[in-house]
Amino acid sequence: MKELVFFMSKQKVAPKQSIPLPPLGMFVKEALLKILNFGLTQIKKQKMFFNYYSYLTDKNNTLL
């Protein structure tokens, strides 16, 4: 029980220390979204290139 009380008292102190955390969290979130977006656009570009390439080539992969 003492550990729980100690933990709870620590939790009450935490908000003062965690004020700088939200911007960091937002920054990390933004970075992850940018990386994800970049990855998705790269995949789309590769697909487009592949479609274009397969359009230019026949089934034996020789350029038309």
C-alpha positions in Angstrom: 0.0 0.0 0.0 2.9 2.4 0.8 4.3 1.9 -2.7 0.9 2.8 -4.2 0.7 6.0 -2.1 4.2 6.9 -3.1 3.4 6.3 -6.8 0.3 8.5 -6.5 2.3 11.3 -4.9 4.8 11.0 -7.7 2.0 11.3 -10.3 0.8 14.5 -8.7 4.3 16.0 -9.1 4.6 14.8 -12.7 2.6 17.5 -14.6 5.1 20.3 -13.7 7.9 18.2 -15.3 5.8 17.1 -18.3 5.0 20.6 -19.6 7.8 20.5 -22.2 6.6 17.1 -23.4 3.6 17.9 -25.5 5.6 19.9 -28.1 8.1 17.1 -28.3 5.2 14.6 -28.8 3.8 16.8 -31.5 7.2 17.0 -33.2 7.6 13.3 -33.1 4.1 12.8 -34.5 4.8 15.3 -37.3 8.1 13.6 -38.1 6.4 10.2 -38.2 3.6 11.5 -40.4 6.2 13.1 -42.8 8.2 9.8 -43.0 5.0 7.8 -43.6 3.9 10.3 -46.3 7.3 10.2 -47.9 7.3 6.4 -47.9 3.8 6.3 -49.4 4.7 8.7 -52.2 7.8 6.7 -53.0 5.7 3.5 -53.2 3.2 5.4 -55.5 6.1 6.6 -57.7 7.5 3.1 -58.0 4.1 1.7 -58.9 3.6 4.5 -61.5 7.0 3.8 -62.9 6.3 0.0 -62.9 3.0 0.6 -64.6 4.6 2.8 -67.2 7.4 0.3 -67.7 5.0 -2.6 -68.1 3.0 -0.4 -70.5 6.2 0.1 -72.6 7.2 -3.5 -72.5 5.5 -6.7 -73.6 5.3 -9.9 -71.6 9.0 -10.8 -72.3 10.2 -7.5 -70.8 11.5 -6.3 -74.1 11.0 -2.6 -74.9 8.4 -2.0 -77.6 
